[in-house]
């Protein structure tokens, strides 16, 4: 029996249940895992069912159990299931083999009397057998003639079954008398409580299994095996049907947990319009988009939960003509690219082109995603929005002008007047499907409009709106001062940084995504959709270096508004929302399995509550670069500089959590102390250059911090500046002792630090932040930003050849459309971490400029 033979509604229910955060899979044994046979001692389970149960039990957040009327010892011997599968015997009265020793003397005596009485009743009755269990005795009449069977059961019912303290359970051709309470339903509930499951499935064939079916609720699924009245939700005919259900559940669960179809992170492309972002897979599936802002809940979370978490797909229609060896032709596109100098993405197949962009210039509360589908073939479209990370049931209605989405807090429509849609449901959500018959001169335009209910046509034709969007980006690029080295990649990095900026607030995101893992299958999955003071200042500074200052001005204005809400600058948090507000508590979205099974999926970031004393330095460096670009220092920017210096004065001597936001005990991080020195050093120089008044104690404080770093940060045994004063471990961020100018790059201590970090932290084309135990399980990739720091350090100490080689390796690690994630795994040769990452792109820009000088 194949999965296709199961009823469609049952298949959909199984798929839905497979996506529950914590799953309990339980079933009966005889008649379910194993066929009913004349000799109960020969009831062997189907190998396919054993394999499925074994595989389910091996999956994370998944519990498998067998609840049987058999004695636990017999069940274990017959089933041969691994220890990972929980076995519950005697209709739920045996949860472990040593149960018999837990009976008190009176109960043990009653059990002995019960067996003696039943032996007398069944003596000499052909076909009748007794099965002795630790707390019960079962009378089997399956092989007896009907007259004998009825006579024996009547004697049992009128005799021992009436004794005080005896529990009676009647099944198919069996009656069990127990001296303790036996109830499969109660056993099931005990397992549910023990595992904390969020959804469960139970399969059974016997009348005793109805007690379990009666306990099912919510997303639970009950499947009756065979004929007869039942409280189960669905029915399969026999034990092969059970094997089919278990196999389908196992495959769907494994796919959901491990994301077997997860696209390579570096191959994702970002759309942007200065207010929000969206990510596309290489085959033009919208895999990530949030609304109303990029740090809001996701409308499409396919990236972190598979297509059931929301996607918007366009593909050449199937089936296609087969190739010469009889296999279906691939639907992989020929390629994907950005239209040069824009944030518009084209994905091309042989006779199909999909063009995607986010509309510019609309209302701030709206997100309009435009998809233009052109070509000379048939194309299939699936529109499956799943607001609030898929936690809100979606309903749709197809109207003449498009699709209207119901049940969302924000209005949402898909404007598509030329398209005929049909709606399907998986039981919780609805999806819209269409098949397009394309011709070269009649492209189909799909407009997803979030934040409005209107299905009216736009005042401007689509080509004009696309031109406005493209012209905005290309005109911005024209003003940039670009290096001659890797110019196209620098342009893409600049556009990426600009796309992470929010034009309404001035905030700058660290990355476009949350929870893309630093290790596949690991727990180092963080939400980077916020504005870090450090990251934002560094991103804006990179754009200033290219000749664009508007982003820096807007960011410093954003920061000024944040500071107006604080009692003092030393109380700045490391990060804020794009609007400048503090973050809510960090939370986990249990319903999403994570990218390639990397859980948990987090929203919010606990780093919001940390102490990070390095954040003041990048802000002052940005103000310095902006003043140099303008030839003057804005009064508001000088006030910010004074605030940063004041914060350093009050707190520089404290331990902190550092640039890498370790969720561990604060330390005296060398990088944090260096950036405190940078804050005061740049403030002094700004005051001198722009005729501002420096505080009297700044010069002495600058010297004091430098002396402190040189005394406590240098470790003579390691011959390097280390991570922190308290240890001998190395950190790539300590390169800033020389990169910042605190010591001269020609100083032998800096050269020695570069060599030590290269030796311990560089691996091929990447550089790790550190290799110490940071209190979190698992590992991570190397950081592109750390590699760019090493490139800059190589240049400062005259090792240009090594700098050029490492830079070329970073360039080679960029995705096909030029984007870089946070990290790179040199062993698996794949990108890791949130994507695209501002750090990586600003580092690439910096290195291209330095190598071009």
C-alpha positions in Angstrom: 0.0 0.0 0.0 1.4 3.4 -1.0 0.8 6.8 0.6 -1.3 7.8 -2.5 -3.8 5.0 -1.6 -4.6 6.8 1.7 -7.6 9.2 1.6 -6.5 12.7 0.6 -7.9 14.3 3.7 -6.0 11.8 5.9 -2.7 12.6 4.1 -3.3 16.3 4.6 -4.0 15.7 8.3 -0.8 13.6 8.7 1.3 16.3 7.0 -0.2 19.0 9.3 0.4 16.8 12.4 4.0 16.1 11.3 4.7 19.8 11.8 3.8 20.0 15.5 6.7 21.1 17.7 6.6 18.0 20.0 5.0 14.9 18.5 3.8 11.7 20.3 3.3 8.6 18.1 1.5 5.7 19.9 -0.2 2.6 18.7 -1.5 -0.8 19.7 0.5 -3.9 19.0 -1.7 -6.9 18.0 -3.8 -6.1 15.0 -1.9 -2.8 14.5 1.8 -3.3 14.3 1.5 -7.1 14.0 -1.3 -9.0 12.2 -3.7 -11.1 14.3 -2.6 -14.7 14.2 -4.0 -17.9 15.8 -1.0 -18.3 18.1 -0.3 -15.0 20.0 3.3 -16.0 20.6 3.9 -15.9 16.8 2.5 -12.4 16.3 5.4 -10.6 14.6 5.3 -6.9 13.7 5.6 -5.9 10.0 9.2 -4.9 9.3 8.0 -1.7 7.6 6.2 -0.6 10.8 9.2 -1.4 12.9 11.4 0.6 10.7 9.0 3.6 10.8 8.7 3.5 14.6 12.4 3.2 15.0 13.0 6.1 12.7 10.4 8.3 14.4 11.8 7.5 17.8 15.2 8.7 16.6 14.0 12.1 15.5 14.3 15.1 17.8 11.2 16.3 19.7 9.5 13.1 18.7 8.3 10.3 21.0 7.2 6.8 19.9 5.3 4.3 22.1 3.4 1.1 21.9 0.5 0.6 24.3 -0.6 -3.0 24.4 -2.7 -5.4 26.3 0.3 -7.9 26.4 2.5 -8.3 29.4 5.5 -5.9 29.1 8.0 -8.7 29.0 6.2 -10.5 26.2 5.7 -7.2 24.3 9.4 -6.5 24.4 10.4 -10.0 23.3 7.9 -10.1 20.4 8.2 -6.6 19.0 12.0 -6.3 19.2 11.6 -2.6 19.1 14.6 -0.5 20.2 14.8 1.0 23.7 14.0 4.4 22.2 10.4 3.2 21.6 8.5 3.3 24.9 6.6 0.1 25.7 3.5 0.1 27.9 2.0 -3.3 28.7 -1.1 -4.8 30.3 -3.4 -2.1 29.0 -1.4 0.6 30.5 -0.7 -0.9 33.9 3.0 -1.7 33.2 5.4 1.1 32.4 8.5 -0.9 33.3 9.7 -4.5 33.7 10.0 -4.3 37.5 6.4 -3.4 38.0 5.4 -6.7 39.7 7.6 -5.8 42.7 5.6 -2.7 43.4 2.4 -4.6 44.3 1.6 -4.5 48.0 1.0 -7.9 49.7 -2.8 -7.7 49.6 -2.8 -7.0 45.9 -0.3 -9.8 45.3 -2.5 -12.2 47.1 -5.6 -11.1 45.1 -3.6 -11.6 41.9 -2.7 -15.2 43.0 -6.3 -16.0 43.9 -7.5 -14.6 40.6 -5.1 -16.9 38.6 -6.2 -20.0 40.6 -9.9 -19.3 40.0 -9.4 -18.7 36.2 -7.3 -21.9 36.0 -10.3 -23.8 37.5 -12.8 -22.2 35.1 -10.7 -22.8 31.9 -9.4 -26.3 32.8 -10.2 -28.8 30.1 -11.7 -26.2 27.8 -10.2 -26.7 24.3 -8.9 -23.6 22.5 -8.9 -21.5 25.7 -5.6 -20.2 27.1 -4.5 -18.1 30.0 -1.9 -15.4 29.8 -0.4 -14.5 33.2 0.9 -11.0 33.6 2.5 -9.2 36.6 -0.8 -7.6 37.7 -3.4 -9.4 35.6 -4.5 -12.6 33.9 -6.0 -12.6 30.4 -8.4 -15.2 29.1 -8.0 -15.8 25.4 -10.8 -17.6 23.5 -9.8 -16.8 19.9 -9.1 -20.5 19.1 -12.1 -21.9 20.9 -15.4 -22.9 19.4 -18.1 -20.3 19.9 -20.0 -22.4 22.4 -16.9 -23.0 24.5 -15.9 -19.4 24.2 -19.2 -18.0 25.4 -19.5 -20.6 28.3 -16.0 -19.7 29.6 -16.6 -15.9 29.3 -20.0 -16.2 31.1 -18.3 -18.1 34.0 -15.6 -15.4 34.2 -18.1 -12.6 34.1 -20.2 -14.1 36.9 -17.3 -15.2 38.9 -13.9 -13.5 39.4 -14.9 -10.5 37.3 -17.3 -9.5 40.1 -14.6 -9.6 42.9 -13.8 -6.4 44.7 -10.5 -4.9 43.5 -10.6 -6.6 40.1 -10.6 -4.4 36.9 -12.2 -6.0 33.8 -11.1 -5.2 30.2 -12.9 -6.9 27.4 -11.3 -7.0 23.9 -11.6 -9.0 20.8 -11.9 -12.7 21.9 -10.1 -11.8 25.2 -11.1 -10.8 28.6 -8.4 -9.4 31.0 -8.8 -9.3 34.8 -6.4 -7.0 36.6 -5.7 -6.2 40.2 -4.7 -2.6 39.4 -6.4 0.0 37.3 -5.9 -0.7 33.6 -6.8 1.9 31.0 -5.0 2.5 27.8 -6.5 6.0 27.8 -4.9 6.9 31.1 -1.6 5.4 30.0 -1.7 7.6 26.9 -2.4 10.6 29.0 0.5 9.8 31.2 2.8 9.7 28.1 1.3 12.9 26.8 2.1 14.6 30.1 5.5 13.1 30.4 6.6 14.2 26.9 4.9 17.6 26.9 3.6 16.8 23.3 1.8 19.5 21.3 0.2 16.9 19.1 -0.3 13.1 19.1 -1.4 10.2 16.8 -2.8 6.9 18.0 -3.5 3.8 15.9 -5.4 0.8 17.2 -7.8 -1.9 16.2 -9.3 -3.2 19.5 -12.3 -2.0 21.6 -9.8 -1.2 24.4 -8.2 1.3 22.1 -11.4 3.4 22.1 -10.4 4.6 25.5 -7.4 6.3 23.9 -9.4 7.7 21.0 -11.7 9.3 23.6 -8.8 11.2 25.0 -7.7 12.8 21.7 -8.3 16.5 21.2 -7.1 19.5 19.3 -4.6 18.6 16.6 -4.5 14.9 17.7 -5.2 12.2 15.2 -6.9 8.8 15.9 -6.8 6.0 13.3 -8.9 2.9 13.6 -7.5 -0.3 12.0 -10.2 -2.5 10.5 -14.0 -2.5 10.9 -16.2 -1.7 13.8 -17.6 1.4 15.5 -15.0 3.9 16.6 -14.2 7.3 18.0 -11.2 7.5 15.7 -11.0 10.2 13.1 -10.0 8.0 10.1 -9.7 4.3 9.2 -7.2 2.1 7.5 -8.1 -1.5 6.5 -5.2 -3.5 8.0 -1.6 -3.6 9.3 -0.1 -2.8 5.9 -2.2 0.4 6.1 -0.7 1.2 9.5 2.8 0.8 8.0 1.9 3.2 5.3 0.6 5.8 7.7 3.7 5.5 9.9 6.1 5.7 6.9 4.3 8.8 5.6 4.4 10.4 9.0 8.1 9.6 9.4 9.0 11.1 6.0 7.0 14.3 6.5 8.3 14.7 10.1 11.9 14.2 9.0 11.5 16.6 6.1 9.9 19.2 8.4 12.6 18.9 11.1 15.6 18.8 8.8 14.5 21.0 5.9 16.0 18.7 3.3 15.1 21.2 0.5 16.7 24.2 2.2 18.4 26.3 -0.5 22.0 27.3 0.1 22.1 30.5 2.1 24.5 32.3 -0.2 22.2 31.6 -3.2 19.4 33.7 -1.7 18.8 37.1 -3.2 17.3 40.2 -1.4 14.7 42.6 -2.6 14.5 46.0 -0.9 12.8 49.3 -1.1 14.2 51.3 1.9 11.4 50.2 4.2 11.4 46.4 4.1 13.0 43.4 2.4 12.1 40.1 0.9 14.3 37.1 0.0 14.1 34.9 -3.1 15.4 31.4 -3.7 17.3 30.7 -6.9 14.1 29.4 -8.5 12.1 32.6 -7.8 10.3 31.4 -4.7 9.5 34.2 -2.2 10.9 32.4 0.8 11.0 35.3 3.4 9.0 38.5 3.8 7.7 40.3 6.9 5.0 42.9 7.3 4.4 45.7 8.2 8.2 46.0 8.8 11.2 43.8 8.2 11.4 43.1 12.0 7.7 42.2 12.1 6.2 38.7 12.0 6.7 36.8 8.7 4.1 36.5 6.0 6.3 34.1 4.1 8.6 32.0 6.4 9.4 29.1 4.0 13.1 29.8 4.7 12.6 28.7 8.3 9.7 26.3 8.0 9.4 24.9 4.5 6.6 25.7 2.2 3.9 25.0 4.8 5.2 28.2 6.6 4.3 30.4 3.6 5.7 31.0 0.1 4.9 32.5 -3.2 6.2 30.4 -6.1 6.4 30.6 -9.8 7.7 27.7 -11.9 7.4 26.3 -15.4 4.3 24.2 -15.6 4.6 20.4 -15.1 4.6 17.8 -16.5 7.1 18.8 -19.2 8.3 16.6 -22.1 10.7 14.0 -20.9 14.4 14.0 -21.9 16.1 11.2 -23.8 16.5 8.9 -20.8 12.9 9.1 -19.8 13.3 11.3 -16.8 11.2 14.5 -16.4 13.1 17.7 -17.4 14.4 19.8 -14.6 12.7 22.9 -13.5 15.9 24.5 -12.3 16.3 28.0 -13.8 19.2 28.9 -16.1 20.2 31.6 -13.8 19.3 34.5 -11.5 20.7 38.0 -11.5 20.1 41.6 -10.3 19.4 44.1 -13.1 22.8 46.0 -12.8 22.7 48.9 -10.3 19.3 48.0 -8.9 17.5 45.8 -6.4 15.3 44.2 -9.0 15.9 40.4 -9.6 15.4 38.4 -12.7 15.1 34.6 -12.7 15.2 33.0 -16.1 14.3 29.6 -17.5 14.4 28.6 -21.2 11.1 30.2 -22.0 10.1 31.9 -18.8 11.3 35.1 -17.1 10.2 36.2 -13.6 11.1 39.7 -12.6 10.7 40.7 -8.9 11.0 44.0 -7.1 9.5 45.9 -4.1 7.7 49.0 -5.2 9.2 52.4 -4.3 7.5 55.6 -3.1 4.3 54.1 -1.7 2.7 54.7 1.7 4.9 53.8 4.7 2.3 51.3 6.0 2.2 49.3 2.7 4.4 46.6 1.3 3.9 46.0 -2.4 5.7 43.1 -4.0 5.6 43.1 -7.8 6.1 39.9 -9.8 6.2 40.2 -13.6 5.9 36.8 -15.4 6.7 36.7 -19.1 7.7 34.2 -21.7 6.2 31.7 -24.2 5.3 28.7 -22.0 2.9 27.6 -19.3 3.7 28.6 -15.7 2.4 27.4 -12.4 1.8 29.9 -9.5 1.2 29.0 -5.9 0.3 31.9 -3.5 0.4 30.7 0.1 0.8 33.5 2.6 1.1 32.4 6.3 0.9 35.5 8.5 2.4 35.5 12.0 4.9 32.8 11.1 2.1 30.5 10.0 0.2 30.7 13.3 -2.9 32.4 12.0 -5.4 30.4 9.9 -5.6 31.8 6.4 -8.8 32.0 4.3 -9.0 33.4 0.7 -11.6 34.4 -1.8 -11.0 34.7 -5.5 -12.5 37.8 -7.0 -12.4 39.2 -10.6 -9.5 41.4 -9.8 -7.5 39.0 -7.7 -7.3 37.3 -4.3 -8.5 38.7 -1.0 -6.8 37.2 2.2 -9.0 37.0 5.3 -8.2 36.5 9.0 -5.1 38.7 9.2 -4.5 41.7 11.4 -3.1 43.6 8.4 -5.2 43.7 5.2 -3.7 41.7 2.3 -4.7 41.3 -1.3 -3.1 39.9 -4.5 -4.0 42.1 -7.4 -4.1 39.9 -10.5 -7.0 40.8 -12.8 -6.0 38.5 -15.7 -5.6 35.4 -13.7 -8.0 32.6 -12.8 -7.4 31.1 -9.4 -8.5 28.0 -7.5 -8.3 27.7 -3.8 -7.2 24.6 -1.8 -7.0 23.9 1.9 -4.7 21.8 4.1 -7.3 22.0 6.9 -5.8 25.1 8.6 -4.7 27.3 5.7 -5.8 28.0 2.2 -3.6 28.5 -0.8 -4.3 29.9 -4.2 -3.1 28.2 -7.4 -3.1 29.3 -11.1 -1.8 28.1 -14.4 -0.7 30.8 -16.8 -0.5 30.4 -20.5 2.1 33.0 -21.4 2.8 34.8 -24.7 5.8 37.0 -25.4 3.8 40.2 -25.8 1.5 39.7 -22.8 3.3 39.5 -19.4 1.3 38.6 -16.4 1.7 41.0 -13.4 1.0 39.9 -9.9 0.9 42.6 -7.2 1.0 41.5 -3.6 -0.3 44.4 -1.5 0.1 44.2 2.3 -1.5 46.9 4.3 -4.4 47.7 2.0 -7.7 46.2 0.9 -7.8 47.8 -2.5 -8.0 45.6 -5.6 -8.2 48.6 -7.9 -5.6 49.1 -10.6 -2.7 51.5 -10.1 -2.5 55.0 -11.6 0.9 54.1 -13.1 1.5 51.2 -15.5 3.8 48.4 -14.2 6.7 49.2 -16.5 6.7 52.8 -15.3 6.7 51.7 -11.6 9.5 49.3 -12.3 11.4 52.1 -14.0 10.9 54.4 -10.9 12.3 51.7 -8.6 15.2 50.9 -10.8 16.0 54.5 -11.5 16.1 55.3 -7.7 18.8 52.7 -7.1 20.8 53.3 -10.3 20.8 57.1 -9.7 22.0 56.5 -6.2 24.8 54.2 -7.4 26.0 56.9 -9.9 27.0 59.2 -7.0 29.3 56.7 -5.4 33.1 56.9 -5.5 33.9 53.3 -6.4 37.3 51.5 -6.3 38.6 49.9 -9.5 38.9 46.5 -7.7 35.9 44.2 -7.8 33.7 47.2 -8.7 30.6 45.3 -9.4 30.8 43.4 -6.1 31.4 46.7 -4.3 28.3 48.2 -5.9 26.3 45.1 -4.9 27.6 45.5 -1.3 26.7 49.2 -1.2 23.2 48.5 -2.5 22.8 45.7 0.1 23.8 48.1 2.9 21.4 50.7 1.5 18.7 48.1 1.3 19.1 47.4 5.0 18.5 51.1 5.8 15.1 52.3 6.8 14.3 55.6 5.2 11.4 56.4 7.6 13.4 56.1 10.8 17.2 56.1 9.9 17.7 52.8 11.6 19.9 50.2 9.9 19.4 46.4 10.2 22.3 44.2 10.9 20.9 41.6 8.5 17.7 40.8 6.7 16.8 37.6 8.6 16.4 35.8 11.9 17.7 32.4 12.9 19.7 31.4 9.9 22.1 29.0 11.8 25.8 29.5 12.6 25.9 25.6 12.6 23.5 23.4 10.6 21.3 21.7 13.1 22.7 23.8 15.9 21.1 26.3 18.4 23.2 29.4 17.6 20.3 31.0 15.7 19.8 34.7 16.4 17.5 37.5 15.3 19.5 40.2 13.5 16.6 42.3 12.1 17.3 45.2 14.5 19.6 48.2 14.7 22.8 47.7 16.6 24.6 50.9 17.4 27.9 49.3 16.4 26.6 47.6 13.2 24.6 50.6 12.1 27.4 53.0 12.6 29.9 50.8 10.7 27.4 50.4 7.8 26.8 54.1 7.5 30.5 54.7 7.7 31.1 52.4 4.8 28.6 54.3 2.7 30.2 57.6 3.7 33.5 56.2 2.4 31.8 55.7 -0.9 30.4 59.2 -1.0 26.9 58.7 0.3 26.3 60.7 3.5 22.5 60.7 3.8 22.4 57.3 5.5 24.9 58.5 8.2 23.0 61.7 8.9 19.7 59.8 9.2 21.4 57.2 11.5 22.9 59.8 13.8 19.6 61.6 14.0 17.9 58.2 14.9 20.5 57.8 17.6 19.9 61.3 18.9 16.2 60.5 19.3 17.0 57.3 21.2 19.3 59.2 23.6 16.6 61.7 24.3 14.6 58.9 26.0 17.5 58.0 28.3 18.6 59.4 31.7 22.2 59.4 30.5 24.2 58.2 27.5 25.9 55.4 29.5 22.4 53.7 29.6 22.3 53.1 25.9 21.3 49.6 25.0 23.5 47.8 22.4 20.5 47.5 20.0 17.0 48.9 19.4 14.2 48.3 17.0 14.3 50.2 13.7 11.9 52.8 15.1 14.3 53.3 18.1 12.2 51.4 20.7 13.5 48.8 23.1 12.9 45.2 22.2 10.4 42.9 23.8 11.5 39.6 25.4 13.3 37.1 23.2 10.9 34.3 22.2 10.9 31.0 20.3 8.6 30.1 17.4 8.1 26.4 18.2 5.9 25.8 15.2 8.9 26.4 12.8 11.6 23.7 12.5 14.3 26.2 11.4 16.5 26.4 8.4 17.7 22.8 7.6 16.3 21.7 11.0 18.3 24.3 13.0 16.2 25.1 16.0 15.1 27.1 17.9 13.7 29.9 15.7 14.1 33.1 17.7 12.4 36.5 17.5 13.9 39.3 19.6 17.4 39.3 21.0 18.5 39.1 24.6 21.7 41.0 23.7 19.4 44.0 24.1 19.9 43.7 27.9 23.7 43.2 27.8 26.5 45.7 28.6 28.6 46.3 25.5 31.0 49.1 26.1 32.5 49.1 22.6 29.4 50.6 20.9 30.4 54.2 21.6 33.6 54.1 19.5 32.0 53.3 16.1 29.4 56.1 16.6 32.2 58.7 17.2 34.2 57.3 14.2 31.1 57.8 12.1 30.6 61.4 13.3 34.3 61.9 12.5 34.0 60.6 8.9 30.8 62.5 8.3 32.4 65.7 9.4 35.3 65.1 7.1 33.0 64.4 4.2 31.0 67.6 4.8 33.9 69.8 5.9 32.1 70.7 9.0 30.8 69.1 12.2 27.0 69.3 12.9 26.1 70.6 16.3 23.9 67.6 16.9 26.7 65.3 16.0 29.1 67.0 18.4 26.5 66.5 21.2 26.4 62.8 20.3 30.2 62.7 20.5 30.1 64.3 23.9 27.5 61.9 25.0 29.6 58.9 23.9 32.7 60.3 25.6 30.7 60.9 28.8 29.5 57.2 28.7 33.0 56.0 28.3 34.2 58.2 31.2 31.6 56.7 33.5 31.9 53.0 32.5 35.1 52.1 30.6 36.7 50.3 33.5 33.7 47.8 33.8 33.7 44.3 32.4 31.2 43.7 29.6 29.8 41.1 27.2 31.9 42.3 24.3 31.3 42.7 20.6 30.3 39.0 20.2 27.6 39.3 22.8 28.6 36.1 24.7 25.8 34.8 26.9 28.3 34.3 29.7 30.0 36.1 32.6 31.2 39.6 31.6 34.9 40.0 31.0 37.4 42.9 30.5 37.4 42.5 26.7 40.4 44.0 25.0 38.3 45.1 22.0 35.8 47.0 24.2 38.7 48.8 26.0 40.2 49.7 22.6 36.9 51.1 21.4 36.6 53.1 24.6 40.0 54.6 23.8 38.9 55.3 20.2 35.9 57.2 21.6 38.0 59.6 23.6 40.8 59.8 21.0 38.4 60.8 18.2 36.5 63.2 20.4 39.8 65.0 21.2 40.7 65.2 17.6 37.3 66.4 16.5 37.3 69.2 19.1 40.7 70.3 18.0 39.9 70.3 14.3 36.4 71.9 14.4 37.0 74.3 17.3 34.9 72.6 19.9 35.6 72.4 23.6 37.0 69.2 24.8 36.5 68.1 28.4 39.6 68.8 30.6 40.0 65.2 31.6 39.8 63.6 28.1 43.6 63.6 27.3 44.5 62.0 30.6 41.7 59.5 30.2 42.9 58.5 26.7 46.4 57.8 28.2 44.9 55.9 31.1 42.9 53.6 28.9 45.8 53.0 26.5 48.1 52.1 29.4 45.5 49.8 30.8 45.2 47.9 27.5 48.9 47.6 27.0 49.5 46.4 30.5 46.6 43.9 30.9 45.7 43.0 27.3 49.1 41.7 26.2 49.9 38.2 27.2 53.7 37.4 27.1 53.2 33.7 27.1 50.9 33.8 24.1 52.8 36.7 22.5 49.6 38.4 21.5 46.9 40.7 22.7 44.2 38.3 23.9 40.5 38.3 24.1 40.3 39.7 27.6 42.4 40.6 30.6 41.4 37.4 32.4 42.7 34.7 30.0 45.1 33.6 27.3 42.5 32.9 24.6 42.6 34.8 21.3 40.0 36.8 19.5 40.1 38.3 16.0 38.6 41.6 17.4 41.9 42.2 19.3 43.4 43.1 15.9 41.9 46.5 16.6 44.8 47.3 18.9 46.6 48.1 15.7 43.7 48.8 13.4 42.5 51.6 15.6 45.9 53.3 16.0 46.2 52.6 19.8 49.6 51.2 18.9 51.6 51.8 15.8 51.1 48.9 13.3 54.9 48.6 13.1 54.9 47.7 16.8 56.2 44.1 17.2 53.4 43.3 19.6 50.9 44.0 16.8 52.8 42.0 14.3 53.0 39.1 16.8 49.2 39.4 17.4 48.5 39.1 13.7 50.7 36.0 13.4 49.1 34.4 16.5 45.5 35.1 15.2 46.4 33.9 11.7 47.9 30.7 13.2 45.0 29.9 15.6 41.9 31.4 14.0 42.4 31.4 10.2 41.2 28.4 8.3 41.6 28.6 4.6 39.4 31.4 3.3 37.9 32.4 6.6 38.8 33.6 10.1 37.0 32.5 13.2 36.1 35.0 15.9 37.6 32.7 18.6 37.8 29.1 19.5 37.1 29.2 23.2 34.1 27.7 25.1 31.5 30.5 25.1 28.9 28.7 27.1 26.8 27.6 24.1 26.7 24.1 22.6 28.0 23.4 19.1 30.2 25.3 16.8 30.1 28.1 14.2 31.7 29.1 10.9 34.3 31.7 10.3 33.3 35.3 10.1 33.7 37.3 6.9 34.2 40.4 8.9 37.1 38.8 10.8 38.7 37.8 7.5 38.5 41.5 6.4 40.1 42.6 9.6 43.0 40.2 9.0 43.3 41.5 5.4 43.6 45.1 6.7 46.1 43.9 9.3 48.2 42.1 6.6 48.3 45.4 4.6 49.4 47.4 7.7 52.4 45.1 8.3 53.4 44.9 4.7 52.0 41.4 3.8 50.1 42.5 0.6 50.3 39.2 -1.1 48.5 37.4 1.7 46.0 40.2 1.8 45.2 39.9 -1.9 44.9 36.1 -1.7 42.5 36.2 1.3 40.4 38.9 -0.3 40.0 36.9 -3.5 38.9 33.9 -1.4 36.1 36.1 0.2 35.1 37.3 -3.3 34.9 33.6 -4.4 32.6 32.8 -1.4 30.0 35.4 -2.4 26.8 34.0 -3.8 25.9 34.1 -7.5 24.1 37.4 -7.1 26.9 38.9 -5.0 25.5 38.5 -1.5 27.4 37.5 1.6 26.0 35.9 4.7 27.6 36.3 8.2 29.9 33.2 8.2 31.5 30.6 6.1 32.2 26.9 6.8 35.5 26.1 5.2 35.0 22.3 5.7 31.5 22.0 4.2 32.2 25.0 1.9 28.9 26.6 2.6 27.7 29.9 4.0 26.2 30.2 7.5 24.4 32.8 9.5 21.9 35.5 8.8 21.8 36.9 5.2 22.7 39.2 3.8 24.9 40.5 6.6 25.9 44.1 6.9 29.2 43.3 8.6 30.3 41.1 5.7 29.5 43.7 3.0 31.0 46.7 4.8 34.2 44.6 5.3 34.4 43.8 1.6 34.0 47.4 0.7 36.7 48.4 3.1 39.2 45.8 1.8 38.5 46.7 -1.9 39.2 50.3 -1.2 42.4 49.6 0.7 43.7 47.2 -1.9 42.9 49.7 -4.7 44.9 52.5 -3.1 
